[in-house]
């Protein structure tokens, strides 16, 4: 394992929690394709997709995007080439992501693809003006509690003064990875 010089000690717990709560869906300590299949099922259940042509297309598109993201993640972070990302490998990946954010103020393109897929796949009626409830439902699907989701929404939208769209959502996620202040709304309750 490399030294994670870009992950502040104050942020380590939330980064680990992000891995265990939102990504490692089967709690086996590894991020692998099974976890992405579980996320896919929670977003667009196979049974629902079988009954609805729009959901079938959405599920297929999301599955294709998840596969690309997963294999890109493995190419960047699977140090031992076992087809899994363990917590140490995840921390190495996040170290690179935080470094990229500090230098360029943007996520690596391969990583941002996950957020695009998740944001657009949820049952959000208008991607340019996501309601607080829609936002909370998205984060609840990541195992983020509703109160923390609400605080994050209020923080990033300045209590509704700004419309929550994909770009504002991306700003929130940047703040999640860069913020070092404990109990800050951008930590999504994971610290």
N, C-alpha and C positions, 0 to 999 in steps of 0.2 A: 504494500500500500504506500502511495505517495503521501507526502505531507500536505495537508489541506490548508495551506497558508491563507487562502482567500475566504474561508469560512470562519467568521468570528466565533470564539468560544460561546458567546451569548446566543448565537443562532444555531448551534449544533443540535440542541434538543428539538427545535421546530423542524429542522431539515430531516432529522431521523424520524420524527412523528409523521412528516409528510410521506416518507417512504412507507412506514408501517401502516398508516391509516388510509392513505389514498391510493397507493400503488400496489402494495403487497396484499391483494384482496383475500388470499387464502391463508395468510399468516404463517407461511412456511419459511420466512426469512429471506426469500428470494423473489426477485421480480423476473417473471418469465411469461411466455406466451399465454399460459393458463390464466394469469392475472388479467391480461388484456381481453381474453375471451369473457372473463367474468364482468369486466367493466362494460364491454360491448353488450352483454346480456342485460345489465342493469339499465343501460341507456335505451336500447331498442331490443326488447325481448324477441327471441326467435319466433315464438308462437304468435305474437302481434304482427311481426313482419310477414308471416305466412298468410295472414288474412287481409293485408292492406298493401297495395302495390307501392304507394309512396314510402311506407315504412320499410318495405323490402329493398327498395333502391337506397334509402338512407342507411339501412343496416349494412348493405354491401359496400357502399362508399366508405362508411366509417370503419368497417373491417379492413378494407384496403389501406386506409390512412393509418390505422393502428399497426398493421403489419409493417408498413414503411417505417413508421416511428420506432417500432420495436427493433427492427433490424439495424436502423441507424443508431439507436441507443447501444445495441450490442457492439457495433463497429467502433463506437467511441469508448464504451465503458467496460466491456466484458474482457477483463485483463487475462483471465485464464481460459478463455474460449470454450466455456462449458454451456453456453446458451442461456445463462442466467446472469442476473445482476444482483450481487449480494450487497449488503449495507455498505461495506468498505468501498466497493466499486462505485456504488451510488454516490458516496461522499466525494470520490475522485471526480465523477461526472459533474456534480454540483460545484465543486471547486473551480472547474473550467467554465461553467456557466456564469458563476459570480465574477470571475476574472473578465469574461467577455462583457458582462453588464457594466463593470467598472470602466472598461476601456471604451466600449462602443455604445453603451446604453441600449443595447438590444440583445435579445436572446439569439443563440445560434439558430440558424434557419431550421435545422433538423429538429430542434427542441420545440420551437414555437409551433411547429406543425401539430403537436399534441393538443395544445390549447385551442388552436383553430378548429380542430376536429371536434373536441369536446364542446366548445362554445356553440358551434353551429349545429351540432347533433341534438342538443337538448330541445325540448318543446318550447322554445322561445318564439313568441309571436312576431316580434319586431326586433331584429338584431341591432337596430340603431337606438332603441330605447327599451332596455330590459328593465322590467319592474323589479322591485325589491323581492317580491315573492318568487319570481322566476329565477332571480340570482340566488336566493336562498336554496331553492330546489336543486340548482346546479351544484352548489357546494355541499348540500346534504348528501347528494349522490357520491361525494368524495369522503363522506364520513366527517364532515365539518358540521358542528352543531348550528342550529338555526340562529341562536343569539349571536354567535361569533360571525356568522354570515351577514346578519343584519348590521352589526357594528362595522364590518368591512365595507358594506354597501354605503352606509351613511358617511363613513370616512372618505371614500374615494369619490363619491358623488357630491360631497360637501352638503349632505343632508338633502339631496334631491335637486340641487342647483345645476348639476351637470347631468346629462343623459348618460346612462350606463350603456355603452356600446363595446364592441370588441376591443377597440383601442384603449378605452379606459380600463377594461378588464385586464388587458396586457400590462398597463401601468401598475395596477394593483399587484399583479404577480411579480413584476420587477421589484416593487417595494417589499414584497414578501421575502424575496431572496436577498435583498440588500439591507433591509432594516435590522438594526441591532438593539432597538429599544424594547425591553421586556413589556409584555402585556399591551403592545400596540395593536390597533385594529387590523393592520395589514399582516399580522402574524397568524390570522385566521383561527385564533384560539389554540394553536398548536404548541405554544411555548409554556 
